């Protein structure tokens, strides 16, 4: 019994670590969810292993796979992961990392339940390094693109205005244009939607003021995508 409690305690601690990281980032899946996933996965793994042992002692031979329940946990946890993957109105997919963390919390619980404590601890450490430390290193040492973020800009201009010149002026303000979409509106104006790539530390408000001062701009709306 004490060994089972130790396994559950270790899985709870590792799930707590993973959940806390998501909680601090205000993600859909946080502390409580990761704790439940990790502890439940550990418990089902323990039940699966102990059941196999019990039936083996009664019959004298192994009658079932000791990791059968754990295998079903890995498959079933995918439904939870799919629930946190969202497509927002701006066509940006979010929640993939959180879904992977759910799967990771389940794996930590299974490893703890099977008695692989050192491996589970190493796995938790490597997961945190992968989602926290490595992206920071890559932004510092990697290509410039990794230090940029995307923003969507919606500009309202008078109908018939030369939008080509406007695009040129936007480029002169050190804004990289990735995509342009133009649409005529019913009220005698036109709408131009731009997807920009900007330096991640550049304030969104600075971009707003830069575009607002361009001649012909009647209305500006900016949304940061990443």
PyMOL commands that place a pseudoatom at each C-alpha (Angstrom):
pseudoatom trace, name=CA, resn=UNK, resi=1, chain=A, elem=C, hetatm=0, pos=[0.000, 0.000, 0.000]
pseudoatom trace, name=CA, resn=UNK, resi=2, chain=A, elem=C, hetatm=0, pos=[2.805, 2.433, 0.878]
pseudoatom trace, name=CA, resn=UNK, resi=3, chain=A, elem=C, hetatm=0, pos=[4.449, 1.843, -2.505]
pseudoatom trace, name=CA, resn=UNK, resi=4, chain=A, elem=C, hetatm=0, pos=[1.174, 2.616, -4.266]
pseudoatom trace, name=CA, resn=UNK, resi=5, chain=A, elem=C, hetatm=0, pos=[0.831, 5.867, -2.304]
pseudoatom trace, name=CA, resn=UNK, resi=6, chain=A, elem=C, hetatm=0, pos=[4.400, 6.802, -3.236]
pseudoatom trace, name=CA, resn=UNK, resi=7, chain=A, elem=C, hetatm=0, pos=[3.626, 6.217, -6.906]
pseudoatom trace, name=CA, resn=UNK, resi=8, chain=A, elem=C, hetatm=0, pos=[0.472, 8.327, -6.696]
pseudoatom trace, name=CA, resn=UNK, resi=9, chain=A, elem=C, hetatm=0, pos=[2.350, 11.043, -4.814]
pseudoatom trace, name=CA, resn=UNK, resi=10, chain=A, elem=C, hetatm=0, pos=[5.124, 11.217, -7.420]
pseudoatom trace, name=CA, resn=UNK, resi=11, chain=A, elem=C, hetatm=0, pos=[2.630, 11.344, -10.278]
pseudoatom trace, name=CA, resn=UNK, resi=12, chain=A, elem=C, hetatm=0, pos=[0.703, 14.094, -8.482]
pseudoatom trace, name=CA, resn=UNK, resi=13, chain=A, elem=C, hetatm=0, pos=[3.863, 16.149, -8.002]
pseudoatom trace, name=CA, resn=UNK, resi=14, chain=A, elem=C, hetatm=0, pos=[4.928, 15.797, -11.640]
pseudoatom trace, name=CA, resn=UNK, resi=15, chain=A, elem=C, hetatm=0, pos=[1.416, 16.627, -12.818]
pseudoatom trace, name=CA, resn=UNK, resi=16, chain=A, elem=C, hetatm=0, pos=[1.500, 19.646, -10.519]
pseudoatom trace, name=CA, resn=UNK, resi=17, chain=A, elem=C, hetatm=0, pos=[4.711, 20.868, -12.151]
pseudoatom trace, name=CA, resn=UNK, resi=18, chain=A, elem=C, hetatm=0, pos=[3.281, 20.518, -15.667]
pseudoatom trace, name=CA, resn=UNK, resi=19, chain=A, elem=C, hetatm=0, pos=[-0.053, 22.064, -14.709]
pseudoatom trace, name=CA, resn=UNK, resi=20, chain=A, elem=C, hetatm=0, pos=[1.585, 24.999, -12.969]
pseudoatom trace, name=CA, resn=UNK, resi=21, chain=A, elem=C, hetatm=0, pos=[3.486, 25.889, -16.141]
pseudoatom trace, name=CA, resn=UNK, resi=22, chain=A, elem=C, hetatm=0, pos=[0.227, 25.982, -18.122]
pseudoatom trace, name=CA, resn=UNK, resi=23, chain=A, elem=C, hetatm=0, pos=[-1.562, 27.872, -15.347]
pseudoatom trace, name=CA, resn=UNK, resi=24, chain=A, elem=C, hetatm=0, pos=[1.050, 30.620, -15.305]
pseudoatom trace, name=CA, resn=UNK, resi=25, chain=A, elem=C, hetatm=0, pos=[0.495, 31.115, -19.034]
pseudoatom trace, name=CA, resn=UNK, resi=26, chain=A, elem=C, hetatm=0, pos=[-3.297, 31.325, -18.628]
pseudoatom trace, name=CA, resn=UNK, resi=27, chain=A, elem=C, hetatm=0, pos=[-3.905, 28.315, -20.860]
pseudoatom trace, name=CA, resn=UNK, resi=28, chain=A, elem=C, hetatm=0, pos=[-7.231, 26.409, -21.062]
pseudoatom trace, name=CA, resn=UNK, resi=29, chain=A, elem=C, hetatm=0, pos=[-5.783, 23.386, -19.273]
pseudoatom trace, name=CA, resn=UNK, resi=30, chain=A, elem=C, hetatm=0, pos=[-4.165, 24.253, -15.976]
pseudoatom trace, name=CA, resn=UNK, resi=31, chain=A, elem=C, hetatm=0, pos=[-3.232, 22.924, -12.580]
pseudoatom trace, name=CA, resn=UNK, resi=32, chain=A, elem=C, hetatm=0, pos=[-6.310, 20.862, -11.679]
pseudoatom trace, name=CA, resn=UNK, resi=33, chain=A, elem=C, hetatm=0, pos=[-6.658, 19.214, -15.076]
pseudoatom trace, name=CA, resn=UNK, resi=34, chain=A, elem=C, hetatm=0, pos=[-3.034, 18.084, -15.263]
pseudoatom trace, name=CA, resn=UNK, resi=35, chain=A, elem=C, hetatm=0, pos=[-3.202, 16.785, -11.689]
pseudoatom trace, name=CA, resn=UNK, resi=36, chain=A, elem=C, hetatm=0, pos=[-6.297, 14.706, -12.426]
pseudoatom trace, name=CA, resn=UNK, resi=37, chain=A, elem=C, hetatm=0, pos=[-4.810, 13.365, -15.675]
pseudoatom trace, name=CA, resn=UNK, resi=38, chain=A, elem=C, hetatm=0, pos=[-1.493, 12.406, -14.113]
pseudoatom trace, name=CA, resn=UNK, resi=39, chain=A, elem=C, hetatm=0, pos=[-2.972, 10.809, -10.969]
pseudoatom trace, name=CA, resn=UNK, resi=40, chain=A, elem=C, hetatm=0, pos=[-5.682, 8.951, -12.898]
pseudoatom trace, name=CA, resn=UNK, resi=41, chain=A, elem=C, hetatm=0, pos=[-3.172, 7.611, -15.425]
pseudoatom trace, name=CA, resn=UNK, resi=42, chain=A, elem=C, hetatm=0, pos=[-0.955, 6.454, -12.581]
pseudoatom trace, name=CA, resn=UNK, resi=43, chain=A, elem=C, hetatm=0, pos=[-3.884, 4.784, -10.809]
pseudoatom trace, name=CA, resn=UNK, resi=44, chain=A, elem=C, hetatm=0, pos=[-5.045, 2.939, -13.929]
pseudoatom trace, name=CA, resn=UNK, resi=45, chain=A, elem=C, hetatm=0, pos=[-1.490, 1.755, -14.587]
pseudoatom trace, name=CA, resn=UNK, resi=46, chain=A, elem=C, hetatm=0, pos=[-1.215, 0.451, -11.014]
pseudoatom trace, name=CA, resn=UNK, resi=47, chain=A, elem=C, hetatm=0, pos=[-4.584, -1.321, -11.317]
pseudoatom trace, name=CA, resn=UNK, resi=48, chain=A, elem=C, hetatm=0, pos=[-3.541, -2.886, -14.631]
pseudoatom trace, name=CA, resn=UNK, resi=49, chain=A, elem=C, hetatm=0, pos=[-0.211, -4.151, -13.279]
pseudoatom trace, name=CA, resn=UNK, resi=50, chain=A, elem=C, hetatm=0, pos=[-1.595, -5.381, -9.946]
pseudoatom trace, name=CA, resn=UNK, resi=51, chain=A, elem=C, hetatm=0, pos=[-4.516, -7.114, -11.667]
pseudoatom trace, name=CA, resn=UNK, resi=52, chain=A, elem=C, hetatm=0, pos=[-2.128, -8.985, -13.946]
pseudoatom trace, name=CA, resn=UNK, resi=53, chain=A, elem=C, hetatm=0, pos=[-0.089, -10.074, -10.911]
pseudoatom trace, name=CA, resn=UNK, resi=54, chain=A, elem=C, hetatm=0, pos=[-3.173, -11.231, -9.008]
pseudoatom trace, name=CA, resn=UNK, resi=55, chain=A, elem=C, hetatm=0, pos=[-4.513, -13.365, -11.858]
pseudoatom trace, name=CA, resn=UNK, resi=56, chain=A, elem=C, hetatm=0, pos=[-1.035, -14.772, -12.507]
pseudoatom trace, name=CA, resn=UNK, resi=57, chain=A, elem=C, hetatm=0, pos=[-0.736, -15.901, -8.876]
pseudoatom trace, name=CA, resn=UNK, resi=58, chain=A, elem=C, hetatm=0, pos=[-4.158, -17.595, -9.025]
pseudoatom trace, name=CA, resn=UNK, resi=59, chain=A, elem=C, hetatm=0, pos=[-3.630, -19.457, -12.284]
pseudoatom trace, name=CA, resn=UNK, resi=60, chain=A, elem=C, hetatm=0, pos=[0.110, -19.889, -12.232]
pseudoatom trace, name=CA, resn=UNK, resi=61, chain=A, elem=C, hetatm=0, pos=[0.534, -18.226, -15.609]
pseudoatom trace, name=CA, resn=UNK, resi=62, chain=A, elem=C, hetatm=0, pos=[0.131, -14.737, -17.032]
pseudoatom trace, name=CA, resn=UNK, resi=63, chain=A, elem=C, hetatm=0, pos=[-3.436, -14.348, -18.320]
pseudoatom trace, name=CA, resn=UNK, resi=64, chain=A, elem=C, hetatm=0, pos=[-3.407, -10.669, -19.323]
pseudoatom trace, name=CA, resn=UNK, resi=65, chain=A, elem=C, hetatm=0, pos=[-1.149, -7.891, -20.495]
pseudoatom trace, name=CA, resn=UNK, resi=66, chain=A, elem=C, hetatm=0, pos=[-0.113, -5.850, -17.417]
pseudoatom trace, name=CA, resn=UNK, resi=67, chain=A, elem=C, hetatm=0, pos=[-0.041, -2.643, -19.465]
pseudoatom trace, name=CA, resn=UNK, resi=68, chain=A, elem=C, hetatm=0, pos=[-3.370, -3.097, -21.243]
pseudoatom trace, name=CA, resn=UNK, resi=69, chain=A, elem=C, hetatm=0, pos=[-5.155, -0.312, -19.351]
pseudoatom trace, name=CA, resn=UNK, resi=70, chain=A, elem=C, hetatm=0, pos=[-2.176, 2.017, -19.743]
pseudoatom trace, name=CA, resn=UNK, resi=71, chain=A, elem=C, hetatm=0, pos=[-2.314, 1.526, -23.509]
pseudoatom trace, name=CA, resn=UNK, resi=72, chain=A, elem=C, hetatm=0, pos=[-5.968, 2.564, -23.511]
pseudoatom trace, name=CA, resn=UNK, resi=73, chain=A, elem=C, hetatm=0, pos=[-5.131, 5.644, -21.453]
pseudoatom trace, name=CA, resn=UNK, resi=74, chain=A, elem=C, hetatm=0, pos=[-2.715, 6.832, -24.148]
pseudoatom trace, name=CA, resn=UNK, resi=75, chain=A, elem=C, hetatm=0, pos=[-5.438, 6.457, -26.791]
pseudoatom trace, name=CA, resn=UNK, resi=76, chain=A, elem=C, hetatm=0, pos=[-8.229, 7.951, -24.703]
pseudoatom trace, name=CA, resn=UNK, resi=77, chain=A, elem=C, hetatm=0, pos=[-6.276, 11.002, -23.615]
pseudoatom trace, name=CA, resn=UNK, resi=78, chain=A, elem=C, hetatm=0, pos=[-6.345, 12.171, -27.237]
pseudoatom trace, name=CA, resn=UNK, resi=79, chain=A, elem=C, hetatm=0, pos=[-9.974, 13.232, -26.798]
pseudoatom trace, name=CA, resn=UNK, resi=80, chain=A, elem=C, hetatm=0, pos=[-8.978, 15.658, -24.072]
pseudoatom trace, name=CA, resn=UNK, resi=81, chain=A, elem=C, hetatm=0, pos=[-6.156, 16.984, -26.198]
pseudoatom trace, name=CA, resn=UNK, resi=82, chain=A, elem=C, hetatm=0, pos=[-8.469, 17.571, -29.148]
pseudoatom trace, name=CA, resn=UNK, resi=83, chain=A, elem=C, hetatm=0, pos=[-10.784, 19.598, -26.917]
pseudoatom trace, name=CA, resn=UNK, resi=84, chain=A, elem=C, hetatm=0, pos=[-8.191, 22.316, -26.259]
pseudoatom trace, name=CA, resn=UNK, resi=85, chain=A, elem=C, hetatm=0, pos=[-7.118, 22.791, -29.890]
pseudoatom trace, name=CA, resn=UNK, resi=86, chain=A, elem=C, hetatm=0, pos=[-8.990, 25.864, -31.060]
pseudoatom trace, name=CA, resn=UNK, resi=87, chain=A, elem=C, hetatm=0, pos=[-9.335, 27.725, -34.329]
pseudoatom trace, name=CA, resn=UNK, resi=88, chain=A, elem=C, hetatm=0, pos=[-9.843, 31.384, -33.593]
pseudoatom trace, name=CA, resn=UNK, resi=89, chain=A, elem=C, hetatm=0, pos=[-11.692, 33.872, -35.770]
pseudoatom trace, name=CA, resn=UNK, resi=90, chain=A, elem=C, hetatm=0, pos=[-8.409, 35.070, -37.263]
pseudoatom trace, name=CA, resn=UNK, resi=91, chain=A, elem=C, hetatm=0, pos=[-7.669, 31.545, -38.591]
pseudoatom trace, name=CA, resn=UNK, resi=92, chain=A, elem=C, hetatm=0, pos=[-4.885, 31.028, -36.055]
pseudoatom trace, name=CA, resn=UNK, resi=93, chain=A, elem=C, hetatm=0, pos=[-4.688, 27.541, -34.520]
pseudoatom trace, name=CA, resn=UNK, resi=94, chain=A, elem=C, hetatm=0, pos=[-3.993, 27.582, -30.787]
pseudoatom trace, name=CA, resn=UNK, resi=95, chain=A, elem=C, hetatm=0, pos=[-3.758, 24.946, -28.068]
pseudoatom trace, name=CA, resn=UNK, resi=96, chain=A, elem=C, hetatm=0, pos=[-1.395, 22.491, -29.760]
pseudoatom trace, name=CA, resn=UNK, resi=97, chain=A, elem=C, hetatm=0, pos=[1.245, 22.811, -27.053]
pseudoatom trace, name=CA, resn=UNK, resi=98, chain=A, elem=C, hetatm=0, pos=[-1.381, 22.464, -24.329]
pseudoatom trace, name=CA, resn=UNK, resi=99, chain=A, elem=C, hetatm=0, pos=[-2.723, 19.320, -26.014]
pseudoatom trace, name=CA, resn=UNK, resi=100, chain=A, elem=C, hetatm=0, pos=[0.802, 17.905, -26.090]
pseudoatom trace, name=CA, resn=UNK, resi=101, chain=A, elem=C, hetatm=0, pos=[1.228, 18.775, -22.404]
pseudoatom trace, name=CA, resn=UNK, resi=102, chain=A, elem=C, hetatm=0, pos=[-1.945, 16.812, -21.601]
pseudoatom trace, name=CA, resn=UNK, resi=103, chain=A, elem=C, hetatm=0, pos=[-0.491, 13.803, -23.366]
pseudoatom trace, name=CA, resn=UNK, resi=104, chain=A, elem=C, hetatm=0, pos=[2.794, 14.384, -21.512]
pseudoatom trace, name=CA, resn=UNK, resi=105, chain=A, elem=C, hetatm=0, pos=[1.060, 14.526, -18.113]
pseudoatom trace, name=CA, resn=UNK, resi=106, chain=A, elem=C, hetatm=0, pos=[-0.606, 11.219, -18.919]
pseudoatom trace, name=CA, resn=UNK, resi=107, chain=A, elem=C, hetatm=0, pos=[2.760, 9.708, -19.838]
pseudoatom trace, name=CA, resn=UNK, resi=108, chain=A, elem=C, hetatm=0, pos=[4.281, 10.882, -16.567]
pseudoatom trace, name=CA, resn=UNK, resi=109, chain=A, elem=C, hetatm=0, pos=[1.434, 9.258, -14.649]
pseudoatom trace, name=CA, resn=UNK, resi=110, chain=A, elem=C, hetatm=0, pos=[1.847, 5.972, -16.509]
pseudoatom trace, name=CA, resn=UNK, resi=111, chain=A, elem=C, hetatm=0, pos=[5.621, 5.976, -15.941]
pseudoatom trace, name=CA, resn=UNK, resi=112, chain=A, elem=C, hetatm=0, pos=[5.158, 6.655, -12.226]
pseudoatom trace, name=CA, resn=UNK, resi=113, chain=A, elem=C, hetatm=0, pos=[2.515, 3.957, -11.928]
pseudoatom trace, name=CA, resn=UNK, resi=114, chain=A, elem=C, hetatm=0, pos=[4.817, 1.438, -13.599]
pseudoatom trace, name=CA, resn=UNK, resi=115, chain=A, elem=C, hetatm=0, pos=[7.601, 2.297, -11.152]
pseudoatom trace, name=CA, resn=UNK, resi=116, chain=A, elem=C, hetatm=0, pos=[9.875, 4.254, -13.501]
pseudoatom trace, name=CA, resn=UNK, resi=117, chain=A, elem=C, hetatm=0, pos=[10.379, 7.153, -11.100]
pseudoatom trace, name=CA, resn=UNK, resi=118, chain=A, elem=C, hetatm=0, pos=[13.713, 8.430, -12.410]
pseudoatom trace, name=CA, resn=UNK, resi=119, chain=A, elem=C, hetatm=0, pos=[12.503, 8.236, -16.000]
pseudoatom trace, name=CA, resn=UNK, resi=120, chain=A, elem=C, hetatm=0, pos=[9.303, 10.089, -15.107]
pseudoatom trace, name=CA, resn=UNK, resi=121, chain=A, elem=C, hetatm=0, pos=[11.232, 12.852, -13.340]
pseudoatom trace, name=CA, resn=UNK, resi=122, chain=A, elem=C, hetatm=0, pos=[13.654, 13.150, -16.266]
pseudoatom trace, name=CA, resn=UNK, resi=123, chain=A, elem=C, hetatm=0, pos=[10.706, 13.271, -18.666]
pseudoatom trace, name=CA, resn=UNK, resi=124, chain=A, elem=C, hetatm=0, pos=[9.041, 16.089, -16.710]
pseudoatom trace, name=CA, resn=UNK, resi=125, chain=A, elem=C, hetatm=0, pos=[12.294, 18.052, -16.667]
pseudoatom trace, name=CA, resn=UNK, resi=126, chain=A, elem=C, hetatm=0, pos=[12.821, 17.614, -20.395]
pseudoatom trace, name=CA, resn=UNK, resi=127, chain=A, elem=C, hetatm=0, pos=[9.220, 18.648, -21.137]
pseudoatom trace, name=CA, resn=UNK, resi=128, chain=A, elem=C, hetatm=0, pos=[9.682, 21.885, -19.200]
pseudoatom trace, name=CA, resn=UNK, resi=129, chain=A, elem=C, hetatm=0, pos=[13.029, 22.546, -20.873]
pseudoatom trace, name=CA, resn=UNK, resi=130, chain=A, elem=C, hetatm=0, pos=[11.409, 21.944, -24.279]
pseudoatom trace, name=CA, resn=UNK, resi=131, chain=A, elem=C, hetatm=0, pos=[8.563, 24.423, -23.764]
pseudoatom trace, name=CA, resn=UNK, resi=132, chain=A, elem=C, hetatm=0, pos=[10.386, 27.066, -21.709]
pseudoatom trace, name=CA, resn=UNK, resi=133, chain=A, elem=C, hetatm=0, pos=[14.162, 27.119, -22.154]
pseudoatom trace, name=CA, resn=UNK, resi=134, chain=A, elem=C, hetatm=0, pos=[14.737, 25.908, -25.713]
pseudoatom trace, name=CA, resn=UNK, resi=135, chain=A, elem=C, hetatm=0, pos=[12.372, 28.463, -27.354]
pseudoatom trace, name=CA, resn=UNK, resi=136, chain=A, elem=C, hetatm=0, pos=[14.209, 31.247, -25.495]
pseudoatom trace, name=CA, resn=UNK, resi=137, chain=A, elem=C, hetatm=0, pos=[17.584, 29.955, -26.695]
pseudoatom trace, name=CA, resn=UNK, resi=138, chain=A, elem=C, hetatm=0, pos=[16.328, 29.615, -30.261]
pseudoatom trace, name=CA, resn=UNK, resi=139, chain=A, elem=C, hetatm=0, pos=[14.994, 33.174, -30.243]
pseudoatom trace, name=CA, resn=UNK, resi=140, chain=A, elem=C, hetatm=0, pos=[18.348, 34.410, -28.998]
pseudoatom trace, name=CA, resn=UNK, resi=141, chain=A, elem=C, hetatm=0, pos=[20.621, 32.346, -31.259]
pseudoatom trace, name=CA, resn=UNK, resi=142, chain=A, elem=C, hetatm=0, pos=[18.317, 31.286, -34.094]
pseudoatom trace, name=CA, resn=UNK, resi=143, chain=A, elem=C, hetatm=0, pos=[17.139, 33.038, -37.274]
pseudoatom trace, name=CA, resn=UNK, resi=144, chain=A, elem=C, hetatm=0, pos=[15.656, 36.521, -37.092]
pseudoatom trace, name=CA, resn=UNK, resi=145, chain=A, elem=C, hetatm=0, pos=[12.258, 35.144, -38.059]
pseudoatom trace, name=CA, resn=UNK, resi=146, chain=A, elem=C, hetatm=0, pos=[11.957, 33.475, -34.651]
pseudoatom trace, name=CA, resn=UNK, resi=147, chain=A, elem=C, hetatm=0, pos=[12.079, 36.910, -33.012]
pseudoatom trace, name=CA, resn=UNK, resi=148, chain=A, elem=C, hetatm=0, pos=[9.146, 38.185, -35.034]
pseudoatom trace, name=CA, resn=UNK, resi=149, chain=A, elem=C, hetatm=0, pos=[5.409, 37.998, -34.492]
pseudoatom trace, name=CA, resn=UNK, resi=150, chain=A, elem=C, hetatm=0, pos=[2.477, 38.397, -36.824]
pseudoatom trace, name=CA, resn=UNK, resi=151, chain=A, elem=C, hetatm=0, pos=[-0.156, 41.102, -36.703]
pseudoatom trace, name=CA, resn=UNK, resi=152, chain=A, elem=C, hetatm=0, pos=[-3.286, 41.622, -38.754]
pseudoatom trace, name=CA, resn=UNK, resi=153, chain=A, elem=C, hetatm=0, pos=[-4.106, 45.189, -39.759]
pseudoatom trace, name=CA, resn=UNK, resi=154, chain=A, elem=C, hetatm=0, pos=[-7.431, 46.388, -41.178]
pseudoatom trace, name=CA, resn=UNK, resi=155, chain=A, elem=C, hetatm=0, pos=[-7.352, 49.781, -42.875]
pseudoatom trace, name=CA, resn=UNK, resi=156, chain=A, elem=C, hetatm=0, pos=[-10.352, 51.750, -44.194]
pseudoatom trace, name=CA, resn=UNK, resi=157, chain=A, elem=C, hetatm=0, pos=[-9.555, 54.145, -47.061]
pseudoatom trace, name=CA, resn=UNK, resi=158, chain=A, elem=C, hetatm=0, pos=[-11.707, 56.309, -49.388]
pseudoatom trace, name=CA, resn=UNK, resi=159, chain=A, elem=C, hetatm=0, pos=[-12.974, 54.556, -52.482]
pseudoatom trace, name=CA, resn=UNK, resi=160, chain=A, elem=C, hetatm=0, pos=[-10.574, 55.000, -55.413]
pseudoatom trace, name=CA, resn=UNK, resi=161, chain=A, elem=C, hetatm=0, pos=[-7.572, 55.806, -53.231]
pseudoatom trace, name=CA, resn=UNK, resi=162, chain=A, elem=C, hetatm=0, pos=[-4.171, 54.647, -54.486]
pseudoatom trace, name=CA, resn=UNK, resi=163, chain=A, elem=C, hetatm=0, pos=[-3.539, 51.736, -52.138]
pseudoatom trace, name=CA, resn=UNK, resi=164, chain=A, elem=C, hetatm=0, pos=[-0.338, 50.748, -53.928]
pseudoatom trace, name=CA, resn=UNK, resi=165, chain=A, elem=C, hetatm=0, pos=[1.357, 53.903, -52.668]
pseudoatom trace, name=CA, resn=UNK, resi=166, chain=A, elem=C, hetatm=0, pos=[-0.048, 53.211, -49.219]
pseudoatom trace, name=CA, resn=UNK, resi=167, chain=A, elem=C, hetatm=0, pos=[1.520, 49.740, -49.211]
pseudoatom trace, name=CA, resn=UNK, resi=168, chain=A, elem=C, hetatm=0, pos=[4.854, 51.269, -50.202]
pseudoatom trace, name=CA, resn=UNK, resi=169, chain=A, elem=C, hetatm=0, pos=[4.639, 53.736, -47.307]
pseudoatom trace, name=CA, resn=UNK, resi=170, chain=A, elem=C, hetatm=0, pos=[3.891, 50.921, -44.885]
pseudoatom trace, name=CA, resn=UNK, resi=171, chain=A, elem=C, hetatm=0, pos=[6.998, 49.043, -46.058]
pseudoatom trace, name=CA, resn=UNK, resi=172, chain=A, elem=C, hetatm=0, pos=[9.074, 52.182, -45.514]
pseudoatom trace, name=CA, resn=UNK, resi=173, chain=A, elem=C, hetatm=0, pos=[8.131, 52.050, -41.826]
pseudoatom trace, name=CA, resn=UNK, resi=174, chain=A, elem=C, hetatm=0, pos=[10.087, 48.768, -41.405]
pseudoatom trace, name=CA, resn=UNK, resi=175, chain=A, elem=C, hetatm=0, pos=[6.975, 46.623, -41.530]
pseudoatom trace, name=CA, resn=UNK, resi=176, chain=A, elem=C, hetatm=0, pos=[7.243, 43.368, -43.474]
pseudoatom trace, name=CA, resn=UNK, resi=177, chain=A, elem=C, hetatm=0, pos=[4.026, 42.619, -45.367]
pseudoatom trace, name=CA, resn=UNK, resi=178, chain=A, elem=C, hetatm=0, pos=[3.201, 38.918, -45.681]
pseudoatom trace, name=CA, resn=UNK, resi=179, chain=A, elem=C, hetatm=0, pos=[-0.250, 39.105, -47.192]
pseudoatom trace, name=CA, resn=UNK, resi=180, chain=A, elem=C, hetatm=0, pos=[-2.607, 41.736, -48.650]
pseudoatom trace, name=CA, resn=UNK, resi=181, chain=A, elem=C, hetatm=0, pos=[-6.356, 41.536, -49.141]
pseudoatom trace, name=CA, resn=UNK, resi=182, chain=A, elem=C, hetatm=0, pos=[-8.482, 44.346, -50.614]
pseudoatom trace, name=CA, resn=UNK, resi=183, chain=A, elem=C, hetatm=0, pos=[-12.270, 44.615, -50.478]
pseudoatom trace, name=CA, resn=UNK, resi=184, chain=A, elem=C, hetatm=0, pos=[-14.785, 47.291, -51.558]
pseudoatom trace, name=CA, resn=UNK, resi=185, chain=A, elem=C, hetatm=0, pos=[-17.385, 48.279, -48.961]
pseudoatom trace, name=CA, resn=UNK, resi=186, chain=A, elem=C, hetatm=0, pos=[-20.938, 49.480, -49.533]
pseudoatom trace, name=CA, resn=UNK, resi=187, chain=A, elem=C, hetatm=0, pos=[-20.450, 52.867, -47.877]
pseudoatom trace, name=CA, resn=UNK, resi=188, chain=A, elem=C, hetatm=0, pos=[-18.115, 54.246, -50.541]
pseudoatom trace, name=CA, resn=UNK, resi=189, chain=A, elem=C, hetatm=0, pos=[-14.908, 53.114, -48.873]
pseudoatom trace, name=CA, resn=UNK, resi=190, chain=A, elem=C, hetatm=0, pos=[-12.472, 50.243, -49.328]
pseudoatom trace, name=CA, resn=UNK, resi=191, chain=A, elem=C, hetatm=0, pos=[-10.933, 47.906, -46.779]
pseudoatom trace, name=CA, resn=UNK, resi=192, chain=A, elem=C, hetatm=0, pos=[-7.380, 46.647, -46.962]
pseudoatom trace, name=CA, resn=UNK, resi=193, chain=A, elem=C, hetatm=0, pos=[-6.328, 43.759, -44.719]
pseudoatom trace, name=CA, resn=UNK, resi=194, chain=A, elem=C, hetatm=0, pos=[-2.620, 43.212, -44.177]
pseudoatom trace, name=CA, resn=UNK, resi=195, chain=A, elem=C, hetatm=0, pos=[-0.743, 40.470, -42.395]
pseudoatom trace, name=CA, resn=UNK, resi=196, chain=A, elem=C, hetatm=0, pos=[2.492, 41.935, -41.045]
pseudoatom trace, name=CA, resn=UNK, resi=197, chain=A, elem=C, hetatm=0, pos=[5.617, 40.390, -39.584]
pseudoatom trace, name=CA, resn=UNK, resi=198, chain=A, elem=C, hetatm=0, pos=[7.036, 42.629, -36.862]
pseudoatom trace, name=CA, resn=UNK, resi=199, chain=A, elem=C, hetatm=0, pos=[9.752, 42.511, -34.219]
pseudoatom trace, name=CA, resn=UNK, resi=200, chain=A, elem=C, hetatm=0, pos=[8.287, 40.814, -31.155]
pseudoatom trace, name=CA, resn=UNK, resi=201, chain=A, elem=C, hetatm=0, pos=[9.294, 43.629, -28.772]
pseudoatom trace, name=CA, resn=UNK, resi=202, chain=A, elem=C, hetatm=0, pos=[7.777, 46.339, -30.921]
pseudoatom trace, name=CA, resn=UNK, resi=203, chain=A, elem=C, hetatm=0, pos=[4.627, 47.760, -29.355]
pseudoatom trace, name=CA, resn=UNK, resi=204, chain=A, elem=C, hetatm=0, pos=[1.370, 47.259, -31.222]
pseudoatom trace, name=CA, resn=UNK, resi=205, chain=A, elem=C, hetatm=0, pos=[0.438, 50.856, -30.432]
pseudoatom trace, name=CA, resn=UNK, resi=206, chain=A, elem=C, hetatm=0, pos=[3.563, 52.106, -32.233]
pseudoatom trace, name=CA, resn=UNK, resi=207, chain=A, elem=C, hetatm=0, pos=[2.440, 50.298, -35.376]
pseudoatom trace, name=CA, resn=UNK, resi=208, chain=A, elem=C, hetatm=0, pos=[-1.024, 51.795, -34.970]
pseudoatom trace, name=CA, resn=UNK, resi=209, chain=A, elem=C, hetatm=0, pos=[0.354, 55.345, -34.834]
pseudoatom trace, name=CA, resn=UNK, resi=210, chain=A, elem=C, hetatm=0, pos=[2.742, 54.700, -37.750]
pseudoatom trace, name=CA, resn=UNK, resi=211, chain=A, elem=C, hetatm=0, pos=[-0.091, 53.550, -39.996]
pseudoatom trace, name=CA, resn=UNK, resi=212, chain=A, elem=C, hetatm=0, pos=[-2.571, 56.127, -38.694]
pseudoatom trace, name=CA, resn=UNK, resi=213, chain=A, elem=C, hetatm=0, pos=[-0.379, 59.000, -39.902]
pseudoatom trace, name=CA, resn=UNK, resi=214, chain=A, elem=C, hetatm=0, pos=[-0.301, 57.718, -43.492]
pseudoatom trace, name=CA, resn=UNK, resi=215, chain=A, elem=C, hetatm=0, pos=[-2.322, 59.954, -45.780]
pseudoatom trace, name=CA, resn=UNK, resi=216, chain=A, elem=C, hetatm=0, pos=[-5.676, 58.493, -46.798]
pseudoatom trace, name=CA, resn=UNK, resi=217, chain=A, elem=C, hetatm=0, pos=[-6.123, 56.233, -43.772]
pseudoatom trace, name=CA, resn=UNK, resi=218, chain=A, elem=C, hetatm=0, pos=[-9.582, 56.780, -42.265]
pseudoatom trace, name=CA, resn=UNK, resi=219, chain=A, elem=C, hetatm=0, pos=[-9.667, 53.934, -39.756]
pseudoatom trace, name=CA, resn=UNK, resi=220, chain=A, elem=C, hetatm=0, pos=[-7.131, 51.431, -38.413]
pseudoatom trace, name=CA, resn=UNK, resi=221, chain=A, elem=C, hetatm=0, pos=[-7.627, 48.198, -36.499]
pseudoatom trace, name=CA, resn=UNK, resi=222, chain=A, elem=C, hetatm=0, pos=[-4.695, 46.048, -35.358]
pseudoatom trace, name=CA, resn=UNK, resi=223, chain=A, elem=C, hetatm=0, pos=[-4.705, 42.559, -33.888]
pseudoatom trace, name=CA, resn=UNK, resi=224, chain=A, elem=C, hetatm=0, pos=[-1.605, 40.679, -32.763]
pseudoatom trace, name=CA, resn=UNK, resi=225, chain=A, elem=C, hetatm=0, pos=[-1.751, 37.038, -33.848]
pseudoatom trace, name=CA, resn=UNK, resi=226, chain=A, elem=C, hetatm=0, pos=[1.217, 35.600, -31.987]
for i in range(1, 226): cmd.bond("trace and resi %d" % i, "trace and resi %d" % (i + 1))
show_as sticks, trace
zoom trace
